[in-house]
Amino acid sequence: MLFSCGDGKPTEIDAELEAQYYIQSLLKSPGTTDFRIAKTYDYGDGEFSVESYVESENGFGGIVRTNYSCTVKFTPDGKKRTISNVKID
């Protein structure tokens, strides 16, 4: 799922959305997610670091906060991405 704007060059928002999409796929109840504002750092050449947290239901129906961070790297054409250095706690 890529969201690139205008000129096809990935933005910090693109990186945040890609990180959210990936993290959501790892959660027990992905339909209950509430993502919060992220700190995103642009390292250039299509590489971004994203740090944030998400609130979602656990297996018992309680709301839990999960901190996460990852690196999002886009290909030069902005059409593909890889996500690495994922940390969830």
HTML snippet that shows the backbone in 3Dmol.js (N, CA, C, O; Angstrom):
<script src="https://3Dmol.org/build/3Dmol-min.js"></script>
<div id="view" style="width:600px;height:400px;position:relative"></div>
<script>
const pdb = `
ATOM      1  N   MET A   1       0.857  -1.166   0.000  1.00  0.00           N
ATOM      2  CA  MET A   1       0.000   0.000   0.000  1.00  0.00           C
ATOM      3  C   MET A   1       0.903   1.227   0.000  1.00  0.00           C
ATOM      4  O   MET A   1       1.487   1.565   1.029  1.00  0.00           O
ATOM      5  N   LEU A   2       1.020   1.885  -1.122  1.00  0.00           N
ATOM      6  CA  LEU A   2       1.850   3.082  -1.208  1.00  0.00           C
ATOM      7  C   LEU A   2       0.976   4.291  -1.489  1.00  0.00           C
ATOM      8  O   LEU A   2      -0.005   4.202  -2.227  1.00  0.00           O
ATOM      9  N   PHE A   3       1.339   5.421  -0.895  1.00  0.00           N
ATOM     10  CA  PHE A   3       0.492   6.596  -0.911  1.00  0.00           C
ATOM     11  C   PHE A   3       1.163   7.824  -1.508  1.00  0.00           C
ATOM     12  O   PHE A   3       0.679   8.935  -1.289  1.00  0.00           O
ATOM     13  N   SER A   4       2.211   7.683  -2.223  1.00  0.00           N
ATOM     14  CA  SER A   4       3.039   8.812  -2.636  1.00  0.00           C
ATOM     15  C   SER A   4       2.242   9.956  -3.260  1.00  0.00           C
ATOM     16  O   SER A   4       1.274   9.739  -3.990  1.00  0.00           O
ATOM     17  N   CYS A   5       2.670  11.168  -2.955  1.00  0.00           N
ATOM     18  CA  CYS A   5       2.002  12.379  -3.433  1.00  0.00           C
ATOM     19  C   CYS A   5       2.671  12.884  -4.701  1.00  0.00           C
ATOM     20  O   CYS A   5       3.815  12.531  -4.988  1.00  0.00           O
ATOM     21  N   GLY A   6       1.976  13.691  -5.442  1.00  0.00           N
ATOM     22  CA  GLY A   6       2.434  14.475  -6.580  1.00  0.00           C
ATOM     23  C   GLY A   6       3.572  13.937  -7.409  1.00  0.00           C
ATOM     24  O   GLY A   6       3.343  13.202  -8.369  1.00  0.00           O
ATOM     25  N   ASP A   7       4.800  14.289  -7.058  1.00  0.00           N
ATOM     26  CA  ASP A   7       5.960  13.979  -7.881  1.00  0.00           C
ATOM     27  C   ASP A   7       6.464  12.548  -7.706  1.00  0.00           C
ATOM     28  O   ASP A   7       7.454  12.176  -8.335  1.00  0.00           O
ATOM     29  N   GLY A   8       5.822  11.744  -6.879  1.00  0.00           N
ATOM     30  CA  GLY A   8       6.214  10.359  -6.675  1.00  0.00           C
ATOM     31  C   GLY A   8       7.303  10.174  -5.648  1.00  0.00           C
ATOM     32  O   GLY A   8       7.657   9.040  -5.324  1.00  0.00           O
ATOM     33  N   LYS A   9       7.849  11.272  -5.123  1.00  0.00           N
ATOM     34  CA  LYS A   9       8.884  11.178  -4.107  1.00  0.00           C
ATOM     35  C   LYS A   9       8.215  10.948  -2.742  1.00  0.00           C
ATOM     36  O   LYS A   9       7.339  11.719  -2.350  1.00  0.00           O
ATOM     37  N   PRO A  10       8.620   9.895  -2.019  1.00  0.00           N
ATOM     38  CA  PRO A  10       8.001   9.597  -0.729  1.00  0.00           C
ATOM     39  C   PRO A  10       8.207  10.726   0.287  1.00  0.00           C
ATOM     40  O   PRO A  10       9.253  11.374   0.315  1.00  0.00           O
ATOM     41  N   THR A  11       7.200  10.940   1.106  1.00  0.00           N
ATOM     42  CA  THR A  11       7.236  11.970   2.141  1.00  0.00           C
ATOM     43  C   THR A  11       7.206  11.321   3.522  1.00  0.00           C
ATOM     44  O   THR A  11       7.058  10.105   3.644  1.00  0.00           O
ATOM     45  N   GLU A  12       7.347  12.141   4.556  1.00  0.00           N
ATOM     46  CA  GLU A  12       7.252  11.636   5.922  1.00  0.00           C
ATOM     47  C   GLU A  12       5.883  11.026   6.171  1.00  0.00           C
ATOM     48  O   GLU A  12       5.774  10.028   6.884  1.00  0.00           O
ATOM     49  N   ILE A  13       4.846  11.601   5.602  1.00  0.00           N
ATOM     50  CA  ILE A  13       3.498  11.050   5.774  1.00  0.00           C
ATOM     51  C   ILE A  13       3.403   9.671   5.139  1.00  0.00           C
ATOM     52  O   ILE A  13       2.784   8.768   5.704  1.00  0.00           O
ATOM     53  N   ASP A  14       4.013   9.500   3.966  1.00  0.00           N
ATOM     54  CA  ASP A  14       4.031   8.179   3.329  1.00  0.00           C
ATOM     55  C   ASP A  14       4.682   7.156   4.248  1.00  0.00           C
ATOM     56  O   ASP A  14       4.179   6.043   4.402  1.00  0.00           O
ATOM     57  N   ALA A  15       5.799   7.533   4.855  1.00  0.00           N
ATOM     58  CA  ALA A  15       6.510   6.625   5.753  1.00  0.00           C
ATOM     59  C   ALA A  15       5.651   6.277   6.970  1.00  0.00           C
ATOM     60  O   ALA A  15       5.603   5.120   7.385  1.00  0.00           O
ATOM     61  N   GLU A  16       4.976   7.273   7.539  1.00  0.00           N
ATOM     62  CA  GLU A  16       4.108   7.028   8.696  1.00  0.00           C
ATOM     63  C   GLU A  16       2.977   6.072   8.342  1.00  0.00           C
ATOM     64  O   GLU A  16       2.676   5.151   9.102  1.00  0.00           O
ATOM     65  N   LEU A  17       2.352   6.290   7.193  1.00  0.00           N
ATOM     66  CA  LEU A  17       1.254   5.416   6.779  1.00  0.00           C
ATOM     67  C   LEU A  17       1.726   3.998   6.523  1.00  0.00           C
ATOM     68  O   LEU A  17       1.046   3.040   6.893  1.00  0.00           O
ATOM     69  N   GLU A  18       2.883   3.853   5.895  1.00  0.00           N
ATOM     70  CA  GLU A  18       3.426   2.512   5.662  1.00  0.00           C
ATOM     71  C   GLU A  18       3.746   1.806   6.979  1.00  0.00           C
ATOM     72  O   GLU A  18       3.481   0.613   7.128  1.00  0.00           O
ATOM     73  N   ALA A  19       4.317   2.547   7.933  1.00  0.00           N
ATOM     74  CA  ALA A  19       4.618   1.970   9.244  1.00  0.00           C
ATOM     75  C   ALA A  19       3.332   1.543   9.940  1.00  0.00           C
ATOM     76  O   ALA A  19       3.266   0.451  10.505  1.00  0.00           O
ATOM     77  N   GLN A  20       2.310   2.397   9.904  1.00  0.00           N
ATOM     78  CA  GLN A  20       1.030   2.066  10.540  1.00  0.00           C
ATOM     79  C   GLN A  20       0.413   0.822   9.918  1.00  0.00           C
ATOM     80  O   GLN A  20      -0.061  -0.062  10.631  1.00  0.00           O
ATOM     81  N   TYR A  21       0.417   0.753   8.604  1.00  0.00           N
ATOM     82  CA  TYR A  21      -0.149  -0.394   7.898  1.00  0.00           C
ATOM     83  C   TYR A  21       0.569  -1.684   8.319  1.00  0.00           C
ATOM     84  O   TYR A  21      -0.071  -2.710   8.550  1.00  0.00           O
ATOM     85  N   TYR A  22       1.894  -1.622   8.416  1.00  0.00           N
ATOM     86  CA  TYR A  22       2.668  -2.797   8.811  1.00  0.00           C
ATOM     87  C   TYR A  22       2.388  -3.180  10.267  1.00  0.00           C
ATOM     88  O   TYR A  22       2.121  -4.347  10.553  1.00  0.00           O
ATOM     89  N   ILE A  23       2.444  -2.228  11.176  1.00  0.00           N
ATOM     90  CA  ILE A  23       2.218  -2.506  12.594  1.00  0.00           C
ATOM     91  C   ILE A  23       0.808  -3.040  12.805  1.00  0.00           C
ATOM     92  O   ILE A  23       0.612  -3.976  13.581  1.00  0.00           O
ATOM     93  N   GLN A  24      -0.161  -2.466  12.136  1.00  0.00           N
ATOM     94  CA  GLN A  24      -1.540  -2.920  12.263  1.00  0.00           C
ATOM     95  C   GLN A  24      -1.667  -4.396  11.886  1.00  0.00           C
ATOM     96  O   GLN A  24      -2.448  -5.126  12.495  1.00  0.00           O
ATOM     97  N   SER A  25      -0.907  -4.834  10.892  1.00  0.00           N
ATOM     98  CA  SER A  25      -0.979  -6.233  10.454  1.00  0.00           C
ATOM     99  C   SER A  25      -0.444  -7.198  11.514  1.00  0.00           C
ATOM    100  O   SER A  25      -0.729  -8.394  11.456  1.00  0.00           O
ATOM    101  N   LEU A  26       0.327  -6.694  12.479  1.00  0.00           N
ATOM    102  CA  LEU A  26       0.904  -7.537  13.525  1.00  0.00           C
ATOM    103  C   LEU A  26       0.038  -7.637  14.782  1.00  0.00           C
ATOM    104  O   LEU A  26       0.289  -8.488  15.636  1.00  0.00           O
ATOM    105  N   LEU A  27      -0.968  -6.786  14.905  1.00  0.00           N
ATOM    106  CA  LEU A  27      -1.756  -6.715  16.123  1.00  0.00           C
ATOM    107  C   LEU A  27      -2.839  -7.789  16.174  1.00  0.00           C
ATOM    108  O   LEU A  27      -3.329  -8.242  15.140  1.00  0.00           O
ATOM    109  N   LYS A  28      -3.207  -8.189  17.389  1.00  0.00           N
ATOM    110  CA  LYS A  28      -4.221  -9.216  17.592  1.00  0.00           C
ATOM    111  C   LYS A  28      -5.601  -8.758  17.111  1.00  0.00           C
ATOM    112  O   LYS A  28      -6.348  -9.549  16.534  1.00  0.00           O
ATOM    113  N   SER A  29      -5.942  -7.485  17.345  1.00  0.00           N
ATOM    114  CA  SER A  29      -7.240  -6.927  16.922  1.00  0.00           C
ATOM    115  C   SER A  29      -7.001  -5.691  16.053  1.00  0.00           C
ATOM    116  O   SER A  29      -7.198  -4.567  16.516  1.00  0.00           O
ATOM    117  N   PRO A  30      -6.580  -5.884  14.801  1.00  0.00           N
ATOM    118  CA  PRO A  30      -6.212  -4.736  13.962  1.00  0.00           C
ATOM    119  C   PRO A  30      -7.360  -3.774  13.690  1.00  0.00           C
ATOM    120  O   PRO A  30      -7.119  -2.610  13.368  1.00  0.00           O
ATOM    121  N   GLY A  31      -8.588  -4.228  13.811  1.00  0.00           N
ATOM    122  CA  GLY A  31      -9.732  -3.361  13.556  1.00  0.00           C
ATOM    123  C   GLY A  31     -10.008  -2.363  14.670  1.00  0.00           C
ATOM    124  O   GLY A  31     -10.869  -1.494  14.529  1.00  0.00           O
ATOM    125  N   THR A  32      -9.273  -2.486  15.790  1.00  0.00           N
ATOM    126  CA  THR A  32      -9.517  -1.609  16.937  1.00  0.00           C
ATOM    127  C   THR A  32      -8.397  -0.597  17.143  1.00  0.00           C
ATOM    128  O   THR A  32      -8.303   0.002  18.214  1.00  0.00           O
ATOM    129  N   THR A  33      -7.563  -0.397  16.155  1.00  0.00           N
ATOM    130  CA  THR A  33      -6.379   0.447  16.327  1.00  0.00           C
ATOM    131  C   THR A  33      -6.699   1.935  16.319  1.00  0.00           C
ATOM    132  O   THR A  33      -7.583   2.405  15.603  1.00  0.00           O
ATOM    133  N   ASP A  34      -5.949   2.654  17.142  1.00  0.00           N
ATOM    134  CA  ASP A  34      -6.019   4.114  17.193  1.00  0.00           C
ATOM    135  C   ASP A  34      -4.574   4.608  17.213  1.00  0.00           C
ATOM    136  O   ASP A  34      -3.943   4.666  18.268  1.00  0.00           O
ATOM    137  N   PHE A  35      -4.056   4.965  16.030  1.00  0.00           N
ATOM    138  CA  PHE A  35      -2.674   5.419  15.925  1.00  0.00           C
ATOM    139  C   PHE A  35      -2.558   6.860  16.375  1.00  0.00           C
ATOM    140  O   PHE A  35      -3.473   7.660  16.176  1.00  0.00           O
ATOM    141  N   ARG A  36      -1.431   7.188  16.981  1.00  0.00           N
ATOM    142  CA  ARG A  36      -1.170   8.539  17.477  1.00  0.00           C
ATOM    143  C   ARG A  36      -0.123   9.219  16.610  1.00  0.00           C
ATOM    144  O   ARG A  36       0.500   8.582  15.761  1.00  0.00           O
ATOM    145  N   ILE A  37       0.066  10.503  16.826  1.00  0.00           N
ATOM    146  CA  ILE A  37       1.020  11.287  16.049  1.00  0.00           C
ATOM    147  C   ILE A  37       2.414  10.675  16.170  1.00  0.00           C
ATOM    148  O   ILE A  37       2.866  10.327  17.261  1.00  0.00           O
ATOM    149  N   ALA A  38       3.073  10.555  15.043  1.00  0.00           N
ATOM    150  CA  ALA A  38       4.391   9.925  14.995  1.00  0.00           C
ATOM    151  C   ALA A  38       5.499  10.966  14.914  1.00  0.00           C
ATOM    152  O   ALA A  38       5.306  12.075  14.417  1.00  0.00           O
ATOM    153  N   LYS A  39       6.665  10.574  15.418  1.00  0.00           N
ATOM    154  CA  LYS A  39       7.893  11.333  15.180  1.00  0.00           C
ATOM    155  C   LYS A  39       8.556  10.645  13.995  1.00  0.00           C
ATOM    156  O   LYS A  39       8.894   9.463  14.057  1.00  0.00           O
ATOM    157  N   THR A  40       8.735  11.387  12.934  1.00  0.00           N
ATOM    158  CA  THR A  40       9.313  10.803  11.728  1.00  0.00           C
ATOM    159  C   THR A  40      10.532  11.601  11.321  1.00  0.00           C
ATOM    160  O   THR A  40      10.504  12.832  11.287  1.00  0.00           O
ATOM    161  N   TYR A  41      11.602  10.891  11.014  1.00  0.00           N
ATOM    162  CA  TYR A  41      12.862  11.519  10.641  1.00  0.00           C
ATOM    163  C   TYR A  41      13.201  11.110   9.215  1.00  0.00           C
ATOM    164  O   TYR A  41      13.190   9.925   8.882  1.00  0.00           O
ATOM    165  N   ASP A  42      13.500  12.092   8.380  1.00  0.00           N
ATOM    166  CA  ASP A  42      13.858  11.858   6.988  1.00  0.00           C
ATOM    167  C   ASP A  42      15.378  11.844   6.882  1.00  0.00           C
ATOM    168  O   ASP A  42      16.028  12.872   7.078  1.00  0.00           O
ATOM    169  N   TYR A  43      15.949  10.668   6.569  1.00  0.00           N
ATOM    170  CA  TYR A  43      17.396  10.531   6.447  1.00  0.00           C
ATOM    171  C   TYR A  43      17.879  10.753   5.011  1.00  0.00           C
ATOM    172  O   TYR A  43      19.076  10.670   4.737  1.00  0.00           O
ATOM    173  N   GLY A  44      16.952  11.033   4.103  1.00  0.00           N
ATOM    174  CA  GLY A  44      17.319  11.229   2.706  1.00  0.00           C
ATOM    175  C   GLY A  44      17.336   9.918   1.944  1.00  0.00           C
ATOM    176  O   GLY A  44      17.312   8.844   2.544  1.00  0.00           O
ATOM    177  N   ASP A  45      17.378  10.002   0.652  1.00  0.00           N
ATOM    178  CA  ASP A  45      17.408   8.839  -0.236  1.00  0.00           C
ATOM    179  C   ASP A  45      16.259   7.875   0.028  1.00  0.00           C
ATOM    180  O   ASP A  45      16.419   6.665  -0.131  1.00  0.00           O
ATOM    181  N   GLY A  46      15.093   8.400   0.431  1.00  0.00           N
ATOM    182  CA  GLY A  46      13.912   7.559   0.629  1.00  0.00           C
ATOM    183  C   GLY A  46      13.894   6.757   1.905  1.00  0.00           C
ATOM    184  O   GLY A  46      13.097   5.829   2.037  1.00  0.00           O
ATOM    185  N   GLU A  47      14.762   7.094   2.858  1.00  0.00           N
ATOM    186  CA  GLU A  47      14.824   6.357   4.130  1.00  0.00           C
ATOM    187  C   GLU A  47      14.304   7.224   5.270  1.00  0.00           C
ATOM    188  O   GLU A  47      14.699   8.378   5.432  1.00  0.00           O
ATOM    189  N   PHE A  48      13.407   6.631   6.054  1.00  0.00           N
ATOM    190  CA  PHE A  48      12.771   7.335   7.163  1.00  0.00           C
ATOM    191  C   PHE A  48      12.777   6.460   8.409  1.00  0.00           C
ATOM    192  O   PHE A  48      12.752   5.233   8.319  1.00  0.00           O
ATOM    193  N   SER A  49      12.809   7.096   9.557  1.00  0.00           N
ATOM    194  CA  SER A  49      12.638   6.424  10.842  1.00  0.00           C
ATOM    195  C   SER A  49      11.318   6.922  11.426  1.00  0.00           C
ATOM    196  O   SER A  49      11.054   8.124  11.450  1.00  0.00           O
ATOM    197  N   VAL A  50      10.487   5.980  11.899  1.00  0.00           N
ATOM    198  CA  VAL A  50       9.177   6.321  12.446  1.00  0.00           C
ATOM    199  C   VAL A  50       9.092   5.787  13.874  1.00  0.00           C
ATOM    200  O   VAL A  50       9.398   4.623  14.130  1.00  0.00           O
ATOM    201  N   GLU A  51       8.673   6.653  14.802  1.00  0.00           N
ATOM    202  CA  GLU A  51       8.475   6.267  16.198  1.00  0.00           C
ATOM    203  C   GLU A  51       7.101   6.756  16.640  1.00  0.00           C
ATOM    204  O   GLU A  51       6.755   7.916  16.413  1.00  0.00           O
ATOM    205  N   SER A  52       6.314   5.882  17.270  1.00  0.00           N
ATOM    206  CA  SER A  52       4.994   6.287  17.727  1.00  0.00           C
ATOM    207  C   SER A  52       4.435   5.229  18.661  1.00  0.00           C
ATOM    208  O   SER A  52       5.158   4.365  19.157  1.00  0.00           O
ATOM    209  N   TYR A  53       3.117   5.318  18.891  1.00  0.00           N
ATOM    210  CA  TYR A  53       2.415   4.280  19.633  1.00  0.00           C
ATOM    211  C   TYR A  53       1.009   4.135  19.087  1.00  0.00           C
ATOM    212  O   TYR A  53       0.487   5.020  18.409  1.00  0.00           O
ATOM    213  N   VAL A  54       0.410   2.999  19.399  1.00  0.00           N
ATOM    214  CA  VAL A  54      -0.940   2.697  18.964  1.00  0.00           C
ATOM    215  C   VAL A  54      -1.702   2.136  20.155  1.00  0.00           C
ATOM    216  O   VAL A  54      -1.144   1.400  20.969  1.00  0.00           O
ATOM    217  N   GLU A  55      -2.961   2.482  20.251  1.00  0.00           N
ATOM    218  CA  GLU A  55      -3.827   1.887  21.256  1.00  0.00           C
ATOM    219  C   GLU A  55      -4.754   0.924  20.535  1.00  0.00           C
ATOM    220  O   GLU A  55      -5.333   1.261  19.502  1.00  0.00           O
ATOM    221  N   SER A  56      -4.894  -0.289  21.092  1.00  0.00           N
ATOM    222  CA  SER A  56      -5.758  -1.296  20.481  1.00  0.00           C
ATOM    223  C   SER A  56      -6.199  -2.282  21.550  1.00  0.00           C
ATOM    224  O   SER A  56      -5.671  -2.293  22.662  1.00  0.00           O
ATOM    225  N   GLU A  57      -7.173  -3.107  21.198  1.00  0.00           N
ATOM    226  CA  GLU A  57      -7.658  -4.114  22.136  1.00  0.00           C
ATOM    227  C   GLU A  57      -6.707  -5.300  22.162  1.00  0.00           C
ATOM    228  O   GLU A  57      -6.147  -5.700  21.141  1.00  0.00           O
ATOM    229  N   ASN A  58      -6.540  -5.853  23.367  1.00  0.00           N
ATOM    230  CA  ASN A  58      -5.792  -7.096  23.484  1.00  0.00           C
ATOM    231  C   ASN A  58      -6.767  -8.263  23.372  1.00  0.00           C
ATOM    232  O   ASN A  58      -7.945  -8.050  23.087  1.00  0.00           O
ATOM    233  N   GLY A  59      -6.308  -9.475  23.587  1.00  0.00           N
ATOM    234  CA  GLY A  59      -7.134 -10.669  23.455  1.00  0.00           C
ATOM    235  C   GLY A  59      -8.288 -10.736  24.450  1.00  0.00           C
ATOM    236  O   GLY A  59      -9.223 -11.512  24.253  1.00  0.00           O
ATOM    237  N   PHE A  60      -8.239  -9.940  25.509  1.00  0.00           N
ATOM    238  CA  PHE A  60      -9.282  -9.946  26.537  1.00  0.00           C
ATOM    239  C   PHE A  60     -10.240  -8.762  26.392  1.00  0.00           C
ATOM    240  O   PHE A  60     -11.147  -8.600  27.208  1.00  0.00           O
ATOM    241  N   GLY A  61     -10.049  -7.943  25.375  1.00  0.00           N
ATOM    242  CA  GLY A  61     -10.922  -6.798  25.152  1.00  0.00           C
ATOM    243  C   GLY A  61     -10.482  -5.520  25.841  1.00  0.00           C
ATOM    244  O   GLY A  61     -11.143  -4.489  25.718  1.00  0.00           O
ATOM    245  N   GLY A  62      -9.369  -5.577  26.568  1.00  0.00           N
ATOM    246  CA  GLY A  62      -8.842  -4.378  27.219  1.00  0.00           C
ATOM    247  C   GLY A  62      -8.015  -3.556  26.250  1.00  0.00           C
ATOM    248  O   GLY A  62      -7.427  -4.094  25.312  1.00  0.00           O
ATOM    249  N   ILE A  63      -7.970  -2.254  26.475  1.00  0.00           N
ATOM    250  CA  ILE A  63      -7.175  -1.361  25.620  1.00  0.00           C
ATOM    251  C   ILE A  63      -5.744  -1.312  26.142  1.00  0.00           C
ATOM    252  O   ILE A  63      -5.511  -1.082  27.329  1.00  0.00           O
ATOM    253  N   VAL A  64      -4.792  -1.529  25.244  1.00  0.00           N
ATOM    254  CA  VAL A  64      -3.373  -1.463  25.601  1.00  0.00           C
ATOM    255  C   VAL A  64      -2.659  -0.497  24.660  1.00  0.00           C
ATOM    256  O   VAL A  64      -3.038  -0.337  23.499  1.00  0.00           O
ATOM    257  N   ARG A  65      -1.628   0.133  25.185  1.00  0.00           N
ATOM    258  CA  ARG A  65      -0.787   1.023  24.380  1.00  0.00           C
ATOM    259  C   ARG A  65       0.468   0.253  24.000  1.00  0.00           C
ATOM    260  O   ARG A  65       1.120  -0.356  24.848  1.00  0.00           O
ATOM    261  N   THR A  66       0.794   0.289  22.727  1.00  0.00           N
ATOM    262  CA  THR A  66       1.974  -0.391  22.216  1.00  0.00           C
ATOM    263  C   THR A  66       2.871   0.631  21.537  1.00  0.00           C
ATOM    264  O   THR A  66       2.464   1.266  20.563  1.00  0.00           O
ATOM    265  N   ASN A  67       4.091   0.797  22.043  1.00  0.00           N
ATOM    266  CA  ASN A  67       5.088   1.666  21.414  1.00  0.00           C
ATOM    267  C   ASN A  67       5.744   0.903  20.272  1.00  0.00           C
ATOM    268  O   ASN A  67       5.942  -0.308  20.358  1.00  0.00           O
ATOM    269  N   TYR A  68       6.076   1.609  19.213  1.00  0.00           N
ATOM    270  CA  TYR A  68       6.775   0.963  18.104  1.00  0.00           C
ATOM    271  C   TYR A  68       7.719   1.954  17.420  1.00  0.00           C
ATOM    272  O   TYR A  68       7.555   3.171  17.505  1.00  0.00           O
ATOM    273  N   SER A  69       8.699   1.390  16.748  1.00  0.00           N
ATOM    274  CA  SER A  69       9.588   2.164  15.892  1.00  0.00           C
ATOM    275  C   SER A  69      10.043   1.261  14.757  1.00  0.00           C
ATOM    276  O   SER A  69      10.081   0.039  14.901  1.00  0.00           O
ATOM    277  N   CYS A  70      10.387   1.865  13.638  1.00  0.00           N
ATOM    278  CA  CYS A  70      10.877   1.093  12.504  1.00  0.00           C
ATOM    279  C   CYS A  70      11.541   2.032  11.501  1.00  0.00           C
ATOM    280  O   CYS A  70      11.429   3.255  11.585  1.00  0.00           O
ATOM    281  N   THR A  71      12.227   1.421  10.564  1.00  0.00           N
ATOM    282  CA  THR A  71      12.826   2.138   9.448  1.00  0.00           C
ATOM    283  C   THR A  71      12.038   1.784   8.199  1.00  0.00           C
ATOM    284  O   THR A  71      11.790   0.610   7.924  1.00  0.00           O
ATOM    285  N   VAL A  72      11.645   2.801   7.444  1.00  0.00           N
ATOM    286  CA  VAL A  72      10.929   2.596   6.186  1.00  0.00           C
ATOM    287  C   VAL A  72      11.837   3.107   5.074  1.00  0.00           C
ATOM    288  O   VAL A  72      12.253   4.266   5.084  1.00  0.00           O
ATOM    289  N   LYS A  73      12.138   2.237   4.120  1.00  0.00           N
ATOM    290  CA  LYS A  73      13.024   2.590   3.001  1.00  0.00           C
ATOM    291  C   LYS A  73      12.270   2.379   1.699  1.00  0.00           C
ATOM    292  O   LYS A  73      11.820   1.271   1.403  1.00  0.00           O
ATOM    293  N   PHE A  74      12.134   3.448   0.921  1.00  0.00           N
ATOM    294  CA  PHE A  74      11.453   3.388  -0.366  1.00  0.00           C
ATOM    295  C   PHE A  74      12.474   3.206  -1.483  1.00  0.00           C
ATOM    296  O   PHE A  74      13.609   3.670  -1.380  1.00  0.00           O
ATOM    297  N   THR A  75      12.055   2.523  -2.561  1.00  0.00           N
ATOM    298  CA  THR A  75      12.904   2.414  -3.739  1.00  0.00           C
ATOM    299  C   THR A  75      12.999   3.798  -4.386  1.00  0.00           C
ATOM    300  O   THR A  75      12.155   4.654  -4.119  1.00  0.00           O
ATOM    301  N   PRO A  76      14.006   4.035  -5.229  1.00  0.00           N
ATOM    302  CA  PRO A  76      14.167   5.356  -5.838  1.00  0.00           C
ATOM    303  C   PRO A  76      12.924   5.853  -6.584  1.00  0.00           C
ATOM    304  O   PRO A  76      12.671   7.057  -6.625  1.00  0.00           O
ATOM    305  N   ASP A  77      12.148   4.938  -7.174  1.00  0.00           N
ATOM    306  CA  ASP A  77      10.937   5.366  -7.878  1.00  0.00           C
ATOM    307  C   ASP A  77       9.746   5.539  -6.936  1.00  0.00           C
ATOM    308  O   ASP A  77       8.682   5.987  -7.364  1.00  0.00           O
ATOM    309  N   GLY A  78       9.915   5.186  -5.650  1.00  0.00           N
ATOM    310  CA  GLY A  78       8.864   5.366  -4.655  1.00  0.00           C
ATOM    311  C   GLY A  78       7.739   4.353  -4.737  1.00  0.00           C
ATOM    312  O   GLY A  78       6.733   4.501  -4.042  1.00  0.00           O
ATOM    313  N   LYS A  79       7.879   3.322  -5.570  1.00  0.00           N
ATOM    314  CA  LYS A  79       6.789   2.376  -5.778  1.00  0.00           C
ATOM    315  C   LYS A  79       6.826   1.169  -4.846  1.00  0.00           C
ATOM    316  O   LYS A  79       5.817   0.485  -4.679  1.00  0.00           O
ATOM    317  N   LYS A  80       7.970   0.907  -4.246  1.00  0.00           N
ATOM    318  CA  LYS A  80       8.097  -0.227  -3.325  1.00  0.00           C
ATOM    319  C   LYS A  80       8.779   0.249  -2.069  1.00  0.00           C
ATOM    320  O   LYS A  80       9.458   1.276  -2.059  1.00  0.00           O
ATOM    321  N   ARG A  81       8.587  -0.527  -0.988  1.00  0.00           N
ATOM    322  CA  ARG A  81       9.228  -0.164   0.267  1.00  0.00           C
ATOM    323  C   ARG A  81       9.601  -1.414   1.050  1.00  0.00           C
ATOM    324  O   ARG A  81       9.028  -2.488   0.870  1.00  0.00           O
ATOM    325  N   THR A  82      10.581  -1.233   1.925  1.00  0.00           N
ATOM    326  CA  THR A  82      10.926  -2.270   2.882  1.00  0.00           C
ATOM    327  C   THR A  82      10.829  -1.662   4.280  1.00  0.00           C
ATOM    328  O   THR A  82      11.080  -0.474   4.480  1.00  0.00           O
ATOM    329  N   ILE A  83      10.466  -2.494   5.223  1.00  0.00           N
ATOM    330  CA  ILE A  83      10.386  -2.062   6.611  1.00  0.00           C
ATOM    331  C   ILE A  83      11.329  -2.933   7.412  1.00  0.00           C
ATOM    332  O   ILE A  83      11.268  -4.161   7.339  1.00  0.00           O
ATOM    333  N   SER A  84      12.207  -2.294   8.180  1.00  0.00           N
ATOM    334  CA  SER A  84      13.208  -3.034   8.948  1.00  0.00           C
ATOM    335  C   SER A  84      13.371  -2.393  10.318  1.00  0.00           C
ATOM    336  O   SER A  84      12.739  -1.383  10.629  1.00  0.00           O
ATOM    337  N   ASN A  85      14.226  -2.996  11.123  1.00  0.00           N
ATOM    338  CA  ASN A  85      14.530  -2.502  12.460  1.00  0.00           C
ATOM    339  C   ASN A  85      13.264  -2.265  13.290  1.00  0.00           C
ATOM    340  O   ASN A  85      13.165  -1.280  14.021  1.00  0.00           O
ATOM    341  N   VAL A  86      12.297  -3.185  13.168  1.00  0.00           N
ATOM    342  CA  VAL A  86      11.027  -3.036  13.871  1.00  0.00           C
ATOM    343  C   VAL A  86      11.213  -3.363  15.336  1.00  0.00           C
ATOM    344  O   VAL A  86      11.725  -4.424  15.692  1.00  0.00           O
ATOM    345  N   LYS A  87      10.788  -2.429  16.186  1.00  0.00           N
ATOM    346  CA  LYS A  87      10.826  -2.636  17.633  1.00  0.00           C
ATOM    347  C   LYS A  87       9.433  -2.347  18.172  1.00  0.00           C
ATOM    348  O   LYS A  87       8.869  -1.278  17.936  1.00  0.00           O
ATOM    349  N   ILE A  88       8.892  -3.310  18.894  1.00  0.00           N
ATOM    350  CA  ILE A  88       7.555  -3.177  19.472  1.00  0.00           C
ATOM    351  C   ILE A  88       7.651  -3.499  20.957  1.00  0.00           C
ATOM    352  O   ILE A  88       8.195  -4.534  21.343  1.00  0.00           O
ATOM    353  N   ASP A  89       7.116  -2.603  21.789  1.00  0.00           N
ATOM    354  CA  ASP A  89       7.090  -2.890  23.228  1.00  0.00           C
ATOM    355  C   ASP A  89       5.910  -2.201  23.884  1.00  0.00           C
ATOM    356  O   ASP A  89       5.718  -2.322  25.094  1.00  0.00           O
TER     357      ASP A  89
END
`;
const viewer = $3Dmol.createViewer("view");
viewer.addModel(pdb, "pdb");
viewer.setStyle({}, {cartoon: {color: "spectrum"}});
viewer.zoomTo();
viewer.render();
</script>
